[in-house]
Amino acid sequence: MQEVESALRAMEGYTILIKGAPGTGKTTYAMTLLERLCQEDANAKGVYISTRIDPSALYKQFPGLEERVPYKNVIDATQSEFSEAGTQVLYDDLPSFLRAVYSVVAEEDVTVQIVDSWDAVSFQIGKESVERLETSMLDIARKTKTHLILITEYADEKKLDYLVDCILRIEKGQIDDRIVRRVYIDKMRGVQVPRSNYPFTLEGGKFTHFVTAASDLGSGRHKVIENGKGDLPDGSYSTGIVDLDRLIGGYPRGSFILLEIGEDSISWDYRPVLFHTLANFLGNDCGVIYMPEDGFYSSSVKKLLSDYVSDEVLNKNLRMPTISLEESEEAPCFFHVDVDIESIREHLDKHFEVYKELKKPVLYVLGLTRLNIYSEEDIRGTLSEIVSWIRTTNDVLVGVLKPSAKLKNEICEMADIHLRFISINGTLNLYGVKPYTAINNISPAPPHTDVGEENGENRYHQLKFTPLM
């Protein structure tokens, strides 16, 4: 995390207490932090004092650790008689532990020292000496200008909490039976803390936290994923997002895809995911009919989509309803609908006329809150008819379901694929209800650049999905 790394770079002898229950990711965070500090500063040296397992077992737990953290920087403090470590800290009382720690710090000219776990050291030293141990360790850190990171499993407040400069609390919880990890910054001296907590993942054996706000996913030219190519199952269309294709296997032909907005706070932040799907169908020279969500105008959609595909492609393959006769005459992508039409059947007939003119397969995107003006009986019958039609034509229907939509439970049951968007501390996340998936954070991927003979460099926007493991 930037706040922690900034504090360690700016100050000397900074002390951090990492708290959390077993299995929350404390050790993984410590190893990732040590790696980053050693990579950023060639002169930085870190020592990891392990009171849990010897180095050989630690390397098995974290594959590739030897390349990131040198063998000599992992110190065995397990008190095992059969240690395979190059360096071992042996102690049975307070003075012997302090002497051992000081000798390691002084001889190696250490920049960062991590003790994992502090509970094990305290138990070995004895309760009567714990407070002296805490004071002495912090004193050694400040006098030798060595950063000290202590890892503990106690959750309540103790004297040590008041002595350290920073407290990080790591928790593992669940949302809809799916793992969610958060790190809380409960205390931090000397550094501004813009956010009190971050979601994170242990994917790949490393700590990765997520900071990109849902509103900052960005936009840009879409790189078309050709249908029928890649690793998609036979009979599936690409979602337009490589990571989402890997996650759910694309969108099957003749399927009803439900994008559920889990809470009102997400607002329009899910749109980059939807727009990449639209852009991919458009770029594959397929037709798209888009009936925008309630409060979202067709003219606004066209303007936003022009970031993803050219106006030429939009006018050729995209069709959206508008009540403005002038708009429908100016741009081919708009078709006029009468504001006085009260029957959902008349609206459907108008859409079908447009459908017949488009190249197949067609992606039909429907903002379901638009149907709230009709009775539940009309909505139920119309959706059932549309879904049945889609299944026979090998087209795809995408419904956007907001919290205020009618018949939510029935619509969820109709869907072949059901994806739910949720916000975690301002970040956008998605998980599959059907099919079941872990929660995935959505962030901007590094821009992809193609070099063409005629057009020069083309930079493409893409999204990255990372599972919260």
C-alpha positions in Angstrom: 0.0 0.0 0.0 1.3 3.4 -0.9 0.7 4.9 2.5 2.8 2.3 4.2 5.6 2.4 1.6 5.6 6.2 1.8 6.0 6.1 5.6 8.9 3.7 5.4 10.7 5.7 2.7 10.1 9.1 4.5 11.0 8.1 8.1 13.5 6.1 10.0 12.8 3.5 12.6 9.1 3.3 11.7 7.2 0.7 13.6 4.2 -1.2 12.2 1.8 -3.7 14.0 -0.1 -6.0 11.6 -3.1 -7.6 13.4 -5.4 -10.3 12.1 -6.8 -13.8 12.7 -5.0 -16.9 11.3 -5.3 -17.2 7.5 -6.2 -13.6 6.8 -3.0 -12.9 4.8 -0.7 -11.2 7.3 2.4 -13.2 6.4 1.8 -12.8 2.6 1.5 -9.0 3.1 4.7 -8.9 5.0 6.6 -10.9 2.4 5.1 -8.8 -0.5 6.1 -5.5 1.4 9.6 -6.8 2.0 10.0 -7.7 -1.7 8.8 -4.3 -2.9 11.1 -2.4 -0.6 14.1 -4.4 -1.6 13.2 -4.0 -5.3 12.7 -0.2 -5.1 15.9 0.5 -3.3 19.0 -1.5 -4.3 20.6 -0.6 -0.9 17.6 -1.7 1.2 18.1 -4.9 3.2 15.3 -6.8 4.8 15.2 -9.5 7.4 12.3 -11.8 8.1 12.4 -13.4 11.5 10.1 -16.4 11.4 8.8 -17.9 14.7 6.3 -20.1 12.8 8.1 -22.3 10.3 11.7 -22.7 9.2 12.8 -21.2 5.9 12.5 -24.3 3.8 8.8 -24.6 4.7 8.4 -20.9 4.1 9.8 -21.2 0.6 7.3 -24.1 -0.1 4.4 -21.9 1.1 5.5 -19.0 -1.2 6.9 -20.4 -4.5 9.5 -18.1 -6.0 10.2 -16.5 -2.7 14.0 -17.3 -2.9 14.2 -15.1 -6.0 12.4 -12.2 -4.3 13.8 -12.5 -0.8 17.4 -13.9 -0.5 17.9 -17.0 1.6 20.1 -15.2 4.1 17.4 -12.6 4.8 15.0 -15.3 6.3 16.0 -16.0 9.9 14.7 -19.1 11.7 13.5 -18.3 15.2 11.4 -21.5 15.7 13.7 -22.9 18.3 13.9 -26.1 16.3 17.0 -28.3 17.0 16.9 -29.4 13.3 16.8 -26.0 11.6 18.1 -25.9 8.0 18.5 -22.1 8.1 21.8 -20.4 7.5 21.0 -18.1 10.4 19.1 -19.1 13.6 18.0 -16.9 16.5 18.1 -19.0 19.7 16.7 -17.5 22.9 14.9 -18.5 26.1 14.7 -15.2 27.9 14.5 -11.5 27.2 18.2 -10.6 27.2 19.1 -13.5 24.9 16.4 -12.6 22.4 17.4 -8.9 22.4 21.1 -9.7 21.9 20.2 -12.0 19.0 18.0 -9.5 17.3 20.5 -6.6 17.8 23.4 -8.7 16.4 21.4 -9.6 13.3 20.4 -6.0 12.7 23.9 -4.6 13.3 25.8 -7.2 11.3 23.6 -7.2 8.3 23.0 -3.4 8.3 19.2 -4.1 8.0 16.7 -1.6 6.7 13.5 -3.5 7.6 12.9 -6.2 10.2 9.8 -8.3 10.3 8.9 -10.6 13.2 6.3 -13.2 12.5 4.7 -13.8 14.9 5.0 -11.5 17.9 2.7 -13.8 19.8 5.2 -16.7 19.6 8.1 -14.5 20.8 6.0 -13.1 23.7 5.0 -16.7 24.7 8.6 -17.9 24.6 9.9 -14.9 26.6 7.1 -15.0 29.3 4.2 -12.7 30.2 6.2 -11.0 33.0 8.7 -9.6 30.5 6.5 -8.8 27.5 6.2 -5.0 28.2 10.0 -4.7 28.6 10.4 -6.7 25.4 8.0 -4.4 23.5 9.7 -1.2 24.7 13.2 -2.6 24.1 12.4 -3.7 20.5 11.0 -0.3 19.6 14.0 1.3 21.2 16.4 -0.9 19.1 14.4 0.0 15.9 14.7 3.8 16.5 18.3 3.8 17.7 19.4 1.7 14.7 17.1 3.5 12.3 15.6 0.1 11.4 12.0 -0.3 10.4 10.2 -2.8 12.6 7.1 -4.8 11.5 5.4 -7.0 14.1 2.8 -9.5 13.1 0.3 -10.6 15.7 -3.0 -12.5 16.0 -4.5 -10.7 19.0 -7.5 -8.5 18.2 -8.1 -6.5 21.4 -6.3 -3.3 22.4 -3.0 -3.6 24.3 -0.2 -1.3 25.4 1.8 -2.1 22.2 -1.0 -0.4 20.1 -0.1 2.9 21.7 3.7 2.5 21.2 3.8 1.7 17.5 3.6 4.2 14.7 1.1 2.3 12.5 -1.6 -0.4 13.0 -2.9 -2.4 10.1 -5.8 -4.7 10.7 -6.4 -7.5 8.2 -9.8 -9.3 8.0 -11.4 -12.0 5.9 -15.1 -12.0 5.5 -17.8 -13.1 3.1 -20.3 -11.6 0.7 -22.9 -14.0 -0.6 -20.7 -17.0 0.5 -17.7 -15.5 -1.4 -14.4 -14.5 0.2 -13.7 -10.8 0.7 -10.5 -9.6 2.3 -9.9 -6.1 3.6 -7.0 -4.3 5.2 -7.8 -1.4 7.6 -5.5 1.4 8.5 -6.4 1.9 12.1 -3.4 4.2 12.9 -0.7 5.9 10.9 1.7 8.6 12.1 3.3 11.0 9.7 1.4 10.1 6.5 -2.0 11.2 5.2 -4.5 8.4 5.0 -7.0 9.1 2.1 -8.9 5.8 2.7 -9.3 3.9 5.9 -9.5 0.4 4.2 -8.8 -1.4 1.0 -10.0 -4.7 -0.5 -7.2 -7.0 -1.5 -6.5 -10.5 -2.8 -3.8 -13.2 -2.2 -4.1 -14.4 -5.8 -0.8 -15.8 -7.0 0.6 -15.9 -3.5 1.1 -12.2 -3.3 -0.8 -9.3 -1.6 -2.5 -7.1 -4.2 -4.8 -4.3 -3.0 -7.3 -2.4 -5.1 -7.5 1.4 -5.2 -9.1 2.3 -8.5 -12.5 3.9 -7.9 -15.4 2.5 -9.9 -15.8 5.9 -11.6 -12.2 5.8 -12.8 -12.2 2.7 -15.0 -11.8 5.0 -18.0 -12.6 4.3 -21.7 -10.8 4.1 -25.0 -10.6 2.3 -28.3 -11.8 -1.4 -28.1 -9.6 -4.1 -29.6 -12.0 -6.5 -31.3 -12.0 -10.2 -30.2 -13.1 -12.1 -33.3 -16.0 -14.5 -32.8 -15.0 -18.1 -33.3 -11.4 -17.5 -32.4 -9.5 -17.9 -29.1 -10.2 -20.3 -26.3 -14.0 -19.7 -26.1 -16.2 -22.8 -26.1 -18.0 -23.6 -29.4 -21.2 -21.7 -29.7 -20.2 -18.7 -27.6 -19.6 -15.1 -28.4 -16.9 -13.0 -26.7 -17.9 -10.6 -24.0 -15.3 -8.2 -25.4 -13.2 -8.6 -22.3 -10.5 -11.2 -22.3 -10.6 -11.8 -18.5 -14.4 -12.1 -18.4 -14.2 -14.6 -21.3 -11.8 -16.7 -19.2 -14.1 -16.4 -16.2 -17.4 -17.5 -17.7 -16.5 -18.8 -21.1 -18.2 -16.0 -23.1 -21.9 -15.5 -23.8 -23.6 -18.6 -25.3 -25.6 -18.2 -28.5 -29.3 -17.8 -27.9 -28.8 -16.8 -24.2 -30.3 -14.3 -21.8 -27.5 -12.5 -19.9 -28.5 -10.6 -16.8 -26.2 -7.8 -15.5 -27.5 -7.0 -12.0 -26.5 -3.8 -10.3 -26.3 -4.9 -6.7 -26.7 -1.5 -5.1 -27.7 2.1 -6.1 -24.2 3.5 -5.2 -22.8 1.8 -8.3 -24.8 4.2 -10.5 -23.4 4.1 -14.1 -20.0 2.8 -13.1 -20.6 -0.7 -14.6 -20.9 0.8 -18.1 -17.3 0.1 -19.3 -18.0 -3.6 -18.9 -21.2 -3.4 -20.9 -19.7 -1.0 -23.5 -16.8 -3.4 -24.3 -19.4 -6.1 -25.1 -21.3 -3.7 -27.3 -18.1 -2.6 -29.0 -17.1 -6.1 -29.7 -20.3 -7.1 -31.4 -20.2 -3.8 -33.4 -16.6 -4.5 -34.3 -17.5 -8.0 -35.5 -19.9 -6.4 -37.9 -22.9 -7.6 -35.9 -26.1 -5.6 -35.2 -26.8 -4.1 -31.7 -30.1 -2.8 -30.5 -29.7 -0.9 -27.3 -32.6 0.4 -25.2 -30.8 2.4 -22.5 -31.5 2.2 -18.8 -34.0 4.6 -17.3 -32.5 8.1 -17.0 -29.9 7.4 -19.7 -30.5 8.9 -23.2 -29.6 7.4 -26.5 -27.7 10.5 -27.6 -25.5 10.2 -24.5 -24.8 6.5 -25.2 -23.7 7.3 -28.7 -21.3 10.0 -27.4 -19.8 7.6 -24.9 -19.5 4.7 -27.3 -17.6 6.8 -29.8 -14.6 6.4 -27.4 -14.8 2.6 -28.1 -15.6 2.4 -31.9 -15.7 4.8 -34.8 -18.8 6.8 -35.8 -18.9 4.8 -39.0 -19.3 1.5 -37.2 -21.9 3.0 -34.8 -24.0 4.3 -37.7 -23.8 1.0 -39.5 -24.5 -1.5 -36.8 -26.0 0.3 -33.7 -29.7 1.1 -33.3 -31.2 3.0 -30.4 -34.7 4.4 -29.8 -35.3 8.1 -29.5 -38.4 10.2 -29.1 -36.7 13.0 -31.1 -37.7 13.0 -34.7 -34.8 15.3 -35.5 -32.3 12.9 -34.0 -33.6 9.9 -35.9 -33.3 11.9 -39.1 -29.7 13.1 -38.4 -28.0 9.8 -37.5 -28.7 6.3 -38.8 -28.1 4.8 -35.4 -31.3 6.3 -34.0 -34.8 5.2 -34.8 -37.9 7.2 -33.8 -40.5 5.9 -31.3 -43.7 7.8 -30.5 -43.8 9.1 -27.0 -47.6 8.4 -27.0 -47.2 4.7 -27.5 -48.7 3.0 -24.4 -48.6 -0.6 -25.4 -45.4 -2.6 -24.8 -46.4 -4.7 -27.8 -46.2 -1.6 -30.1 -42.7 -0.9 -28.8 -41.7 -4.5 -29.5 -43.1 -4.4 -33.0 -41.0 -1.3 -33.8 -37.9 -2.9 -32.4 -38.6 -6.0 -34.6 -38.7 -3.8 -37.7 -35.3 -2.5 -36.9 -34.0 -6.0 -36.1 -34.8 -7.3 -39.6 -32.4 -4.7 -41.1 -29.4 -5.6 -39.0 -26.6 -8.1 -39.6 -26.9 -11.3 -37.5 -26.3 -12.3 -34.8 -27.8 -9.3 -33.0 -27.0 -8.2 -29.5 -30.2 -6.8 -27.8 -29.5 -4.7 -24.7 -32.4 -3.8 -22.5 -32.5 -1.5 -19.5 -35.1 -3.3 -17.5 -36.2 -0.3 -15.4 -37.6 1.1 -18.7 -40.4 -1.5 -18.4 -41.5 -0.3 -15.0 -44.3 1.9 -16.6 -46.0 -1.3 -17.7 -47.9 -3.8 -15.6 -46.1 -6.9 -14.2 -48.3 -9.1 -16.3 -47.2 -7.3 -19.5 -43.5 -7.3 -18.5 -43.7 -11.0 -17.7 -45.2 -11.9 -21.0 -43.0 -9.7 -23.1 -39.8 -10.9 -21.5 -40.8 -14.5 -21.8 -41.5 -13.9 -25.5 -38.2 -12.1 -26.1 -36.2 -14.8 -24.4 -37.9 -17.5 -26.4 -37.2 -15.6 -29.6 -33.6 -15.2 -28.7 -33.1 -18.9 -28.1 -34.4 -19.7 -31.6 -32.3 -17.1 -33.5 -28.9 -17.6 -31.8 -28.9 -13.9 -30.8 -28.0 -12.6 -27.4 -30.2 -10.6 -24.9 -28.5 -8.6 -22.2 -30.7 -7.2 -19.5 -29.5 -4.6 -17.0 -31.3 -5.1 -13.7 -31.3 -2.2 -11.2 -32.6 -2.5 -7.6 -35.8 -0.6 -8.6 -36.8 -3.0 -11.4 -40.1 -4.9 -11.2 -40.2 -8.8 -11.1 -36.5 -9.0 -10.0 -36.7 -12.6 -8.7 -38.6 -13.9 -11.8 -36.1 -12.2 -14.1 -33.2 -13.7 -12.3 -34.7 -17.2 -12.7 -35.1 -16.6 -16.5 -31.4 -15.7 -17.0 -28.9 -18.2 -18.4 -26.0 -16.2 -17.1 -26.4 -13.9 -14.1 -23.6 -11.5 -13.2 -23.8 -9.2 -10.2 -21.9 -5.9 -9.7 -21.1 -4.8 -6.2 -19.1 -1.9 -4.7 -16.4 -2.6 -2.1 -15.1 0.6 -0.6 -15.6 2.5 -3.8 -14.1 -0.2 -6.1 -16.2 -2.0 -8.7 -16.4 -5.8 -8.4 -18.4 -8.5 -10.1 -19.2 -12.1 -9.4 -21.2 -14.8 -11.2 -24.4 -16.1 -9.6 -24.9 -18.3 -12.7 -22.3 -19.7 -13.2 -20.8 -19.5 -9.7 -17.6 -17.5 -9.5 -15.5 -15.8 -6.9 -15.8 -12.0 -6.5 -13.5 -10.3 -9.1 -12.2 -6.8 -8.8 -12.5 -4.7 -12.0 -9.6 -2.4 -12.8 -8.1 -0.8 -15.9 -5.6 -3.1 -17.6 -2.3 -1.6 -18.9 -3.1 -0.1 -22.3 -2.4 -2.5 -25.2 -0.6 -1.0 -28.2 -0.6 -2.3 -31.8 1.7 -0.9 -34.4 0.0 -0.7 -37.8 1.7 0.0 -41.2 -0.8 2.8 -42.1 -2.2 4.0 -38.8 0.9 4.0 -36.7 0.4 3.1 -33.0 -3.1 2.2 -31.8 -3.7 2.2 -28.1 -6.6 0.1 -26.8 -8.5 0.2 -23.6 -9.1 -3.0 -21.7 -10.3 -4.1 -18.3 -8.6 -6.5 -15.8 -10.6 -9.0 -13.6 -8.7 -10.2 -10.5 -10.3 -12.8 -8.2 -10.5 -12.0 -4.5 -8.9 -15.1 -3.1 
